[in-house]
Amino acid sequence: MFRNKLIGVIGLGNIKDTTGDEKRMIAMVADLAGVSLQNCATLSSAQEEANTDSLTGLYNRKYFTERSLDEVQKAISYNSPISVFMFDLDNFKVYNDTNGHTEGDYLLRELSRLLKENTRGRDVIARYGGEEFIVMLTNTDKKGASIYAEKIRGLIESAQFRHREKQPLGFVSISGGIATFPADGATIEAIIKAADSALYKSKESGRNKVMKFEHFKLT
């Protein structure tokens, strides 16, 4: 028990040679175990909060950066690709200015929920900053990443978000970019930069689209 809350149960076998102190010793062990388990749970919860964006419930940029370094090492060891899909909301300032920041927060939360529901559990989704999001697709080549990214773009376009009809395109849309390790760069930083460059190319090309980094070169 910990503060009148049941933490767990200890199972005991028969005691062959009793001393009379068994109950006291078992109670002491149980008390120590309860405190230790509660401390572990508290620490785990604190760590989760430190890694999570408070508004959307997605991972934050710091966690994404740390996790991506580990995933790159695994990719090198197993000779497998990693793709990064980076996107942001088109005309998000218009949405905020027209509907208010409370509605803007609603949109970010709803979009994040849609993203989580349509992404594999082994992949890493993070709010990268403001209205910008990033997804690390493990063991996924550029073709697979393109299929996933286009699916997400289409789901967001057709989602019945509040006030969607007030947006410049008549619906909520995203622009995104894809890059793949190691084909598009030797480090995760280079891959993120490549995906970001592709994202801005999508913006320049009319928005509501996803482009692959291989379609052009950085200058």
N, C-alpha and C positions, 0 to 999 in steps of 0.2 A: 504494500500500500504506500501511496505518497499523497499526503494531504487529503486523506479520506477518499482517494481515487484508486481503484484497482488497476495495478500495472501488469501483474502477471501471477502465475501460480507455480509453486515449486512442488515437484513430485518427489516423494521419498520412498525408499524401500524399507524392509524390516531392519531394525537395529538389533544385532545379536547381543552385544555387550552394552547394556545401559549403564549410565553414570548418574542419571538424575538431572543432568544439566542440558539434556537434548533440546527441550522446548525453548529454553533461553537462548541457546546457540543458534537454533534454527530461526528464531525471531530476529536475532541480530543480523544473520545473513540475509534474511528477507528485507529488513530495513535498508541495509547497504545496497542490496540489489535494486530496490525500488528507487532510491536516490540516484544511483548510477544510470539506470534506464531512463529516468526522467531527464537527467542532464544530457544524455545522448539525444533524446528527442528534441530538447530545447535547442541544442547546438545544431542539429540537422535543420530545424525550422529556421533558425537564424541564418544559416548558410543559404537556404533556399530563398529567403527574402533578399539576401545580398545579391543573388544571381538573377533575380526576377524584376521585370518592369512592373511597377505598382499599378499602372493604369490598365495594361492589356493582359497581364499574367504571362506574357511571353518572357523568354530569357532576355537579358540586357546585353548591351554591346560588349561590356567587360567579360561576361561569361562566354559569349560567342568567340571572342578573340582567344581566350584561354583554351576553350574546347577545340577550336579549329587547329591549334598547334598539335594537340594530341592526335586528332584525326588524320592530319597530314603524315605523321610518323607511322601510323597504321597503314595508310595508303602506300607509303614507300615500302614498308615491310611486305605487304601482300600484293604489290604491283597492281593496285586498283585505283580507279579515278575518283575524284571528288569534284562535284560541280557546285557552283555558287549562283544562286538566283537572287538578285537584288532588285527591289522595285520601290516606287513611292506612289502615293495617291496623286492623280492629276487634279490640278486646280483645288487643292485642299484649302488654300486661303479663301477662295471664293465660298466654299462650303462653310467655313468658320464665320466669315464676314456676313454671310446671308442668314445663317441659322443660329449663330451664337456658339461660343466655345463649349458649352455643355453638350450640344448636339455633335460638335466635332469630336469630343471625347467618346460619345456614344458610337460614332462611326468607327473610330479606331478600335474600340472593344469588339464591336460586331465583326469587323473585318478580321481581327485576330482570332475570334472564335471560328469563323469560316476556314481560316488558314489551318488551324490546329485540327479541325475535323477532316481535312482533306490532305493531310501530310502524314507520312509514315512516322511511327514512334521513334525510329532510330535516327531520323533526321533532326537537325537543330534549327529552330525558328527563333529569331530575335527581332526585337524592335531596335533598329540601328540608330534611330534619332528622329525626333519629330514624327513626320508621317512616312518615314523611310523604314523598310523592313528588309531582312536578309534571311535566306534559307540555305543551309549547308546540306547538300544531298550526298550522302555517303555512298560509295560504290556505285556511282551513277555517271555515265558518260554524257556527252553534250546532247546526243539525240534523246536520251531518256529525260534529261533536264528540260529540254525544249517541250517535250510532251507534257510534263508536269506543269511547267510555267504557263503554257497556253491554257491548260485546264483551269488553273487558278485565275488567270486573266478573264476567261469566259464566265467563271462562276461569279466573280466580282461584278462584271458588267451586267449580268442578269439578276443579281441579288436585289431584293426589294428593300433596300435601305431607305430609311426615312429621308424625305426631301431630295431624292435622287433626280427627280424631274427638273429641279432648279439648277443642276449643274450644266456647264456649257455644252456638254455632249448629250444631255438629257438623261444621263445615268452616271453612276460612280464608276470611274475607270482608273487603271494603273498603267504606268510605263515601266518596263523592266529590262534588265540585261542579264546575260548568262555568260559565265566563263568556267573553264574546266582545268583542274590540276591533273597532270603536269603539262598538258598540251599548251596552255595559255600563259604559263608562268612557273617559275621554279619555287616560289614561296606563296603562302596563303595571302600575304599582303599584296603580291602582284596579281593574284587571281581576283581579289576583291576590287583592286583598282581597275582591272580589265572589265569586270562586271559593271562597275560604276560608269565606266566610259560607254559601255553598250547601252546602259540605262539612258544616259543623256542623248545618245544617238536616237533612241526611241522617242524622246521628247521632241527633238528637232524634226523628226519625221512625221509628226502629227499626233502623238500620244496614243494611248489605248493600244499599245503593242509591246511585244517582247522581242528583243534582238539578240543574236548571238555575237560574241566578240569576234569570231572568225570572219565576219562580213566586212571588216575594215581593220585598219592598223592605227595604233596610237602614234601621234606625232610629237 
